[in-house]
Every structure is written in C-alpha cells, then in structure tokens.
C-alpha cells in the first residue's frame, strides 16, 4: 500500500478493529504482533526505532521498558521480539482495502463510491478535484471546470490582433495602447485615425510626410525664404508671394555667378603660375 490518503470518508462507520491504536486512523500497511494486535507499520516501527536509541524498547502506552530487541504491545502490554514476532498481515490488509469509501469531493457533486483500494486511482482522475490553473494565475479550479476557466483566465496567452505577438490577456490592453507598433492610432496634429503607430513618424515628417498640420519650411528655404507654416497652408504662400521667390532666385543666381567668376579667376592665376614654373 502506498501512503495513506488524507480525509478518507467511509460510507458507514467502520469497526474499531480497523483503527490503529497508535494513530487512531484506519490501519495502513497493517502489521500484527505475536499477541494478535494490529498496528500501522509506520506507527509501530517509529516507536520501536525510537526506543532502540536508548538500548531498550518502551511501551507507548504504559511506558514500561523491556530488553533490547524486545518491545511491549501497546494493547495488552505483552513483550514481543521486534525482529521475530512481527509480521505483515496481508489478509487483513485486503480486508481493509475492501472497506467502502466515497470521494472526498462528495459534498460538491462527485457521486463516486467504491473500495478503499480504488480510492487513490479515483482521486487522480476525479473531475471534482481541484487543481492549479495551468497558466499560473493562482486560481484553483475543479478539473471539470478547468477548460472553461482557461477560456477566461487573465493569464491565458493571446495573440495581438494587430501584430500577432503572443502576450498574457491581462497585458493586452497595455500592449496595444502603449507598445504595439501596428496598433492604429490617431495623429495628434491633424486628427487622422487608423494610422499604425510605427507610421506616425513618417506621417508627420517635415520632408516626406503628408500630415496637413505639420509645420514645414518653404521649399525655397535653401534660397533664403524663412517662411514656415502648416503643410496645408503652403500652397497659399507660393501663390501669394511669387515675386519674393523670384527675387530670391535671381539673387541666388547672381551669387552663384560671382562665385563662378571668382573660381575662374583663381584657376587662371594657377594656370599662369604653372606655365611660369614649366618655362623655368
């Protein structure tokens, strides 16, 4: 017999002959003394081993001591040899295992009843036994309700519908609102919705974006125009002030012509110097 289960509930009150005089629970792995009394193997063995440490065996009931290697029956106080007068009572063990029990989940719906020998096998598969949630949320649920719990557990793994990343359900909202690069967000400048978070920077980019509310420089900024306005307003600027831009272009071209003339003059001087060096 393996370890005795906890909280065994018998169908009927059991006869006291099945009760261990030491632990007062149902006999488990019963052993019998030469005087005919039965005890749990572990119960009697523990008492005997403890008494051997002092070179004698002492009765657990009346504390009387005996000779080394001998013990005294806790029931009738008779001495017996701890090596020769104890035997495993297999016939009585079969009788104990035939006792009728019911599942300790009987009060919450399990109708199983059977022999004690089948009790542990039943508890392993009992649909009413509680077990820890497989997702580690800390909840204990009946085995028969585990599948239903898994569908609503806040620690269940789910895939983000936008980026397909697998995360805990409890973190889904935080992930989407704060982190998901594919989550559709609203531009804070123009109010456009449905833009993926990762595309917002491109949407408001000064040079390549299309947000009408982004402040951008005039396309003639490189020629000296310092005007800036919202992208949607720049067409008005180009229409209402063309003369200013033409003037900037003329000034820019004139400046370029002067630079070219200066470079040409410098090249001519360098060529002249080079010729003089060659002639000498």
FIRO-554420 format. One record per residue (C-alpha): residue in one letter; x, y, z. Coordinates in steps of 0.2 Angstrom, whole numbers, padded with zeros to 4 digits, always signed. Example, Ala and Ser with C-alpha at 12.3 -4.5 7.8 and 13.67 -1.06 7.14 Angstrom:
BEGIN
A+0062-0022+0039;S+0068-0005+0036;
//
This chain:
BEGIN
X+0000+0000+0000;X+0006+0017-0004;X+0004+0032+0008;X-0012+0034+0017;X-0024+0047+0008;X-0030+0061+0019;X-0048+0064+0023;X-0054+0047+0019;X-0073+0047+0021;X-0081+0030+0023;X-0099+0025+0018;X-0103+0019+0035;X-0095+0020+0052;X-0081+0007+0052;X-0077-0006+0065;X-0064-0001+0078;X-0054-0017+0073;X-0049-0007+0058;X-0042+0008+0068;X-0024+0009+0073;X-0022+0010+0092;X-0007+0022+0090;X-0013+0035+0077;X-0032+0032+0079;X-0034+0032+0060;X-0038+0017+0048;X-0025+0004+0048;X-0012+0006+0034;X+0000-0007+0029;X-0005-0017+0045;X+0007-0027+0055;X+0002-0040+0068;X+0011-0044+0084;X+0013-0062+0091;X-0001-0057+0103;X-0013-0054+0089;X-0014-0035+0089;X-0013-0024+0074;X-0005-0008+0070;X+0000+0003+0056;X+0018-0002+0050;X+0024+0015+0051;X+0016+0019+0068;X+0024+0004+0077;X+0040+0005+0068;X+0043+0023+0073;X+0040+0019+0091;X+0052+0004+0090;X+0066+0013+0081;X+0064+0027+0094;X+0066+0016+0109;X+0081+0007+0102;X+0091+0023+0103;X+0091+0020+0122;X+0096+0002+0121;X+0078-0004+0126;X+0061-0004+0120;X+0047+0005+0129;X+0029+0003+0128;X+0020+0018+0120;X+0005+0015+0132;X+0012+0012+0150;X+0030+0017+0146;X+0037+0001+0154;X+0053-0004+0147;X+0059-0021+0141;X+0075-0029+0135;X+0085-0024+0120;X+0077-0030+0104;X+0060-0033+0113;X+0045-0022+0113;X+0029-0022+0123;X+0012-0022+0114;X+0003-0006+0117;X-0013-0015+0120;X-0010-0030+0131;X+0007-0025+0137;X+0015-0042+0132;X+0033-0042+0126;X+0037-0047+0108;X+0053-0048+0098;X+0054-0033+0086;X+0063-0045+0073;X+0054-0061+0075;X+0036-0058+0082;X+0030-0045+0069;X+0023-0050+0053;X+0014-0041+0039;X-0005-0045+0040;X-0009-0046+0021;X-0025-0055+0024;X-0031-0041+0035;X-0024-0028+0023;X-0035-0035+0009;X-0050-0033+0021;X-0045-0015+0025;X-0044-0011+0006;X-0061-0019+0004;X-0069-0006+0015;X-0082+0005+0006;X-0077+0024+0004;X-0084+0039-0005;X-0075+0053-0014;X-0069+0067-0003;X-0077+0078-0016;X-0094+0070-0012;X-0101+0086-0005;X-0098+0096-0020;X-0105+0084-0033;X-0094+0069-0035;X-0105+0053-0033;X-0091+0040-0034;X-0091+0027-0021;X-0080+0011-0021;X-0067+0001-0011;X-0053+0009-0002;X-0041+0000-0014;X-0048+0011-0029;X-0049+0027-0019;X-0032+0034-0024;X-0034+0030-0043;X-0051+0039-0042;X-0044+0055-0034;X-0031+0056-0048;X-0045+0057-0061;X-0059+0064-0051;X-0067+0078-0061;X-0071+0087-0045;X-0054+0088-0038;X-0046+0105-0038;X-0030+0109-0047;X-0020+0124-0050;X-0023+0134-0066;X-0011+0128-0080;X-0007+0147-0084;X-0001+0150-0067;X-0014+0163-0061;X-0015+0156-0044;X-0033+0150-0045;X-0038+0133-0040;X-0052+0126-0050;X-0061+0109-0052;X-0054+0098-0065;X-0071+0098-0074;X-0071+0117-0075;X-0053+0119-0080;X-0056+0121-0099;X-0069+0134-0095;X-0058+0143-0084;X-0044+0143-0097;X-0055+0152-0109;X-0057+0167-0096;X-0041+0166-0086;X-0032+0183-0086;X-0016+0175-0088;X-0021+0165-0104;X-0010+0168-0119;X-0017+0178-0133;X-0011+0185-0150;X-0012+0203-0153;X-0024+0205-0167;X-0013+0219-0175;X+0005+0212-0173;X+0001+0194-0169;X+0013+0194-0154;X+0008+0182-0140;X+0006+0190-0123;X-0005+0187-0107;X-0023+0193-0109;X-0021+0204-0094;X-0007+0214-0103;X-0016+0215-0120;X-0024+0232-0117;X-0007+0240-0111;X+0002+0232-0125;X-0010+0239-0138;X-0012+0256-0131;X+0007+0259-0127;X+0018+0247-0136;X+0011+0238-0152;X+0019+0246-0167;X+0004+0240-0178;X-0010+0247-0167;X-0020+0260-0176;X-0018+0277-0168;X-0024+0295-0171;X-0012+0309-0177;X-0012+0322-0163;X-0009+0336-0176;X-0022+0333-0189;X-0034+0320-0180;X-0032+0307-0194;X-0036+0290-0187;X-0031+0272-0192;X-0013+0276-0194;X-0001+0262-0187;X+0009+0268-0173;X+0025+0264-0182;X+0020+0275-0197;X+0016+0291-0187;X+0034+0297-0188;X+0033+0296-0207;X+0016+0304-0207;X+0022+0320-0198;X+0039+0320-0206;X+0043+0338-0212;X+0051+0332-0229;X+0041+0317-0234;X+0026+0316-0223;X+0008+0320-0228;X+0001+0327-0212;X-0008+0344-0217;X-0005+0351-0199;X+0014+0348-0199;X+0024+0365-0199;X+0036+0364-0214;X+0048+0377-0221;X+0046+0385-0238;X+0053+0375-0252;X+0063+0390-0256;X+0071+0389-0239;X+0088+0385-0247;X+0087+0401-0257;X+0084+0412-0242;X+0065+0411-0238;X+0062+0409-0220;X+0043+0407-0220;X+0036+0392-0211;X+0018+0386-0210;X+0007+0371-0209;X+0008+0360-0224;X-0010+0363-0229;X-0006+0382-0230;X+0010+0382-0240;X+0001+0382-0257;X-0006+0399-0252;X+0011+0406-0248;X+0018+0400-0265;X+0003+0409-0274;X+0003+0425-0264;X+0021+0429-0264;X+0029+0423-0281;X+0039+0439-0284;X+0048+0437-0267;X+0053+0419-0273;X+0059+0425-0290;X+0069+0439-0282;X+0077+0426-0271;X+0081+0415-0286;X+0089+0430-0295;X+0099+0434-0280;X+0105+0416-0278;X+0109+0415-0297;X+0119+0431-0296;X+0128+0425-0281;X+0132+0409-0290;X+0139+0419-0305;X+0150+0429-0294;X+0157+0413-0286;X+0160+0405-0303;X+0169+0421-0309;X+0180+0421-0293;X+0184+0402-0296;X+0188+0405-0314;X+0200+0420-0310;X+0208+0409-0297;X+0210+0395-0310;X+0218+0407-0322;X+0231+0413-0309;X+0235+0395-0305;X+0237+0391-0324;X+0249+0406-0326;X+0259+0401-0311;X+0261+0383-0318;X+0267+0389-0335;X+0280+0400-0327;X+0286+0385-0317;X+0287+0374-0333;X+0296+0388-0343;X+0310+0390-0330;
//
